[in-house]
């Protein structure tokens, strides 16, 4: 077999193109952006990128809502922790007096 012949060169080109096709197939299957012939990325919707920006805005909105919920939970947990720390560090007599005062109400 001649390593410098045209068949070997064509085989190398075929292997690279097959790899590129398989790579793009796997990327498309898993939802990643595809590469074009020059190594750049293609847009999933159109050249203006409207779908990508709408998806990004939607993700930002969802993450902002989730962040607000988590901040609220953290605030409530901090308040509860402060009460538990106060109960644990206060003298037993004062805590008992406060409980009795609440029962009298």
C-alpha positions as CSV (number, residue, x, y, z in Angstrom):
1,X,0.0,0.0,0.0
2,X,1.3,3.4,-0.9
3,X,1.0,5.9,1.9
4,X,1.4,8.9,-0.4
5,X,-1.2,7.8,-3.0
6,X,-4.5,9.4,-3.7
7,X,-6.5,6.6,-2.1
8,X,-4.8,7.3,1.3
9,X,-5.5,11.0,1.0
10,X,-9.1,10.4,0.2
11,X,-9.4,7.9,3.1
12,X,-8.1,10.5,5.5
13,X,-10.6,13.1,4.2
14,X,-13.4,10.6,4.5
15,X,-12.5,9.8,8.1
16,X,-12.5,13.5,9.1
17,X,-15.8,14.1,7.4
18,X,-17.4,11.0,9.0
19,X,-16.1,12.3,12.4
20,X,-17.6,15.7,11.8
21,X,-20.9,14.2,10.8
22,X,-21.0,11.9,13.8
23,X,-20.0,14.8,16.1
24,X,-22.8,17.0,14.8
25,X,-25.3,14.2,15.0
26,X,-24.5,13.6,18.7
27,X,-24.6,17.3,19.4
28,X,-28.0,17.6,17.7
29,X,-29.3,14.6,19.6
30,X,-28.5,16.2,22.9
31,X,-29.6,19.7,22.1
32,X,-26.3,21.4,21.7
33,X,-25.7,24.0,18.9
34,X,-24.3,22.6,15.7
35,X,-21.0,23.5,14.0
36,X,-21.1,24.8,10.5
37,X,-18.4,24.0,7.9
38,X,-16.0,26.7,9.1
39,X,-16.1,25.8,12.8
40,X,-18.6,28.4,13.9
41,X,-21.9,27.6,15.6
42,X,-25.2,27.7,13.9
43,X,-28.3,29.3,15.5
44,X,-31.1,26.9,16.3
45,X,-33.9,29.1,15.1
46,X,-32.7,31.6,12.6
47,X,-29.8,34.0,11.9
48,X,-31.2,36.8,14.1
49,X,-31.1,34.6,17.2
50,X,-34.7,35.3,18.4
51,X,-35.3,31.8,19.8
52,X,-32.1,31.8,21.8
53,X,-32.7,35.2,23.3
54,X,-36.3,34.3,24.2
55,X,-35.1,31.1,25.8
56,X,-32.5,33.0,27.7
57,X,-35.0,35.6,28.9
58,X,-37.4,32.8,30.0
59,X,-34.6,31.0,31.9
60,X,-33.6,34.3,33.6
61,X,-37.2,34.9,34.7
62,X,-37.6,31.4,36.1
63,X,-34.3,31.6,37.9
64,X,-35.2,35.0,39.3
65,X,-38.5,33.7,40.6
66,X,-36.8,30.7,42.2
67,X,-34.2,32.9,43.7
68,X,-36.9,35.1,45.3
69,X,-38.6,32.0,46.8
70,X,-35.3,30.7,48.2
71,X,-34.5,34.1,49.7
72,X,-37.9,34.0,51.4
73,X,-37.3,30.6,52.8
74,X,-33.8,31.6,54.1
75,X,-35.3,34.6,55.9
76,X,-37.9,32.5,57.6
77,X,-35.3,29.9,58.6
78,X,-33.1,32.6,60.0
79,X,-36.0,34.0,62.1
80,X,-36.7,30.5,63.5
81,X,-33.1,29.9,64.2
82,X,-32.9,33.2,66.1
83,X,-35.9,32.1,68.3
84,X,-34.3,28.7,68.9
85,X,-31.0,30.3,69.8
86,X,-32.8,32.7,72.2
87,X,-34.5,29.8,73.9
88,X,-31.3,27.8,74.2
89,X,-29.2,30.6,75.6
90,X,-31.8,32.3,77.9
91,X,-32.0,31.2,81.5
92,X,-34.6,28.6,82.2
93,X,-36.4,30.7,84.7
94,X,-37.0,33.6,82.3
95,X,-38.2,31.2,79.6
96,X,-40.6,29.5,82.0
97,X,-41.9,33.0,83.1
98,X,-42.5,34.0,79.4
99,X,-44.4,30.7,78.8
100,X,-46.6,31.3,81.9
101,X,-47.2,34.8,80.7
102,X,-48.5,33.5,77.4
103,X,-50.8,31.0,79.1
104,X,-52.3,33.8,81.2
105,X,-53.3,35.8,78.1
